[in-house]
Amino acid sequence: MESRRTNKIRACHHFTAEDSYCGFESFYDQRKLFIPSDERTRPLIENNSCNITAFVRVLEDQAILWNDFQTCSLGYTGLNNQGINTFLNSVILSLYFIKYFRKAVYQIPNEKDKSIGSVSSALQWIFYQLNSSDTTVEISELTRFFGWNLFFMDDAREFIRVIRDDIGVKIKNTKADDAISKLFVGTIKSYIKCVNVDYESLHIENYYDIQLNVKGSRTLEDSLMKYIQEETLEGDNKYNTERYGLQIAKKYVIFESFPSVLHIYLDQFEYDVQSNRLIKLNNRFEFPMDIDLQKYLSPSANKSKLHKYLLHGVLVHDSCSGWDDHYFVFLKPEKDGRWVKFDDDQITSVSVEEVLDNSYSGKGSLSKSAYMLVYIRESDVDEILAPILPEDISNHLQIRSDEEYAEYEQRKKESKENHLYLNSWIVTEELFKKHKGLDLVNFNNQQHPLSEIPQFKILKEDTFGTFKMMIAEHFKISSDQVRFWVFATRQNKTIRPHELITDFYLTSTIEETKLVMGYSELKFYMEILEKPINSEMFPPNHEPSIIVFLKYFDPDTESLESIGQLYVREEGIVGEILPILCKKKCLPPNTPLDVYEEIKPDRIDRMYPEFTFKTSEIINGDIICFQKTLTDQEIQEHISAGRFHSIPLYYASLSKKIIVQFKSKFGYRDPIPEFSLVLNKYMTHEEVINQVAAHLNVDPLSLRLTSIYFDEIDKMTLSEMLQYSTNLFYEMLDYNI
């Protein structure tokens, strides 16, 4: 009789509306599906078919069903999932519930430049919110310091090291000065003795955590014994001495002391040569709720203090949650309290059995296994988990909280009242004069620096006359000296003043004005007159007039200057305004000028002096650019100097410029974690490097740029690097490339 061809696996999952999927990522080795094995004489799949049977049992789990995952049930607050499946939330919470550490973080002094911040200040704010907020807390303020590394971070040990080191620096000269060493520092002795020569080495050094290999071990005690077990260094692993060269040697390590809070990392992966990747070990690995570590100490160690440790936290890796890995943490926040599961924003009370069942791995739970354990010395628990008092929290955190709450309430109020209001944007001639780019201003083109355009809210039921008086009062001018042109988006995507709003609308409501004129947005150009507007004398005469806007190009400085507005006669010739243009730039009246119309970024048309403005198709809101006519010699000088000598050439360069966001690949290491530059999209990799180096004031040879989407970008233009994103990551190296 043939052996049964079956493969069984069990899983336990809490199904919710948000977490409705569970499967098996490692159900069976794909390579063995079609071949017999030691357990069976026939393969699982024969004739391209097999039977799959699922037995589903619905359990009444009181620990879960009574809890709706809300903070009010357990008194704790969770962290928001950023959509990146990493251990960050679990690690942050594990540190937060070490209350002595939390108090130390609260002692970090207030940073003057809040726009830059630091890893420590970001963690401090997260801790404060977890302590005081009743809604899920965001961690984006912290993760921005990890730049590129955030996407590839898979080492909780390194993450904690970064946080620990940064906080250690920030709390110096505060009352929490020694908190890091008091909590996390132990000492370990390593001893090496050569077998065949007279050489031995003894080192005692500090450590902050222990990393254990779980392969071949069933319990934490087994792994700890292997850790301190003597090993022989031989073969390819011989010890290299300075005097005798490579030698066979005996090596062992032994603990001299353990810290108050012991972090133990469990290495659950091994390298698989055939697949060339790390494979998760699913062997059952047990750890106790309490453990006496005295037997792992050196005979010479100080044993006056007891070395019994209590389990405080278990960080769990789950490879069975949907298609991606998932992380959550079991914590015991209070000494005599219950165990709590923190799964991002879901917080549930759990039993000790559930903690262990979801952490031991093995056949019953192939997907879940502990990757980090947190133990606290029993004799130090009362001090380390002592309650947080109001005086433990820095005043600046409460001040920031009050400010943010006031802003939140204001936003909430505005949100409720939004349906009663319309938004408007006011562009003035002065704002136009400050603008150095395309159009009059930049409303919303993210590829170029945006203009700071004043925005106003007005009740839909207010009249246009009321709106006019409000704006005039804001700018401290008389309402009878202003009038408004409404902006319109043209077919070529430029945005220009298009139509004058006449006094006919003064008694109409803003909403009626918007509907009658047929504009989707209330973007206005505010024209300011030196004298009160008189309908009999304004516009300047009774001939049809056009409002145009003027820009001057200086090839010496390669700059475009916006110099204001001008009314021209529709039937007047372009040559009529040349003396006016000269006067506006303080040029001699007869200075030869080249005049162009800025139609759109890639179309700059020459204007001819003998043509009328009507023939030139000039309408309200058009932009006229001019420059001094250059001699052939002047043109050649500009070309030799590498400068743009004409308006069309300069505009062509403007259309090639974009804003590029640069982020530090390892933000916590660098003083400027992110910044932006306006660059030519056709720059070479070397030219971009030079621009970034100049901004950071570093040697360009010590800089390296990286893109998430491409492995090699050194042969690309900037445009090619930014095909899928306007972000690039930079790295400052300790050596020159």
Secondary structure, DSSP 4 states (H G I P E B T S, - for coil): -PPP------------SS------TTSS-GGGTTS--SS-SS-S-BTTB------------HHHHT--S-HHHHT---B---S--SSHHHHHHHHHTSHHHHHHHHTSPPPS-TTT--HHHHHHHHHHHHHH-SSPBP-HHHHGGGTTHHHH---HHHHHHHHHHHHHHHTTTSTTTTHHHHHH-EEEEEEEEESSSS-EEEEEEEES-EEEE-TT-SBHHHHHHHHHS-EEE-GGG-EEETTTEEE-EEEEEEEEE--SEEEEEEE-EEEETTTTEEEE-----B--SEEE-GGGB-TTS--SS--EEEEEEEEEEETTSTTS-EEEEEE--STTS-EEEEETTEEEEE-HHHHHHTTS-SGGGTTEEEEEEEEEEGGGHHHHTPPPPGGGS-HHHHHHHHHHHHHHHHHHHHHHHGGGEEEEEEEEHHHHHH--SSSSS-SS-TTSPPP---EEEEETTSBHHHHHHHHHHHTTS-GGGEEEEEEEE-TTS-EEEEEEE-GGGTTSBHHHHHHHHT-SSEEEEEEE-SS---TTT-SSSSS-EEEEEEEEEETTTTEEEEEEEEEEETTSBGGGGHHHHHHHTT--TT--EEEEEEEETTEEEEE-TTSBTTTTT--TT-EEEEEEPPPHHHHHHHHHTT---SHHHHHHHHTTEEEEEEEETTGGGSS-SEEEEEEETT-BHHHHHHHHHHHHTS-GGGEEEE-SS-S--TTSBHHHHTSS-SEEEEEE-SS--
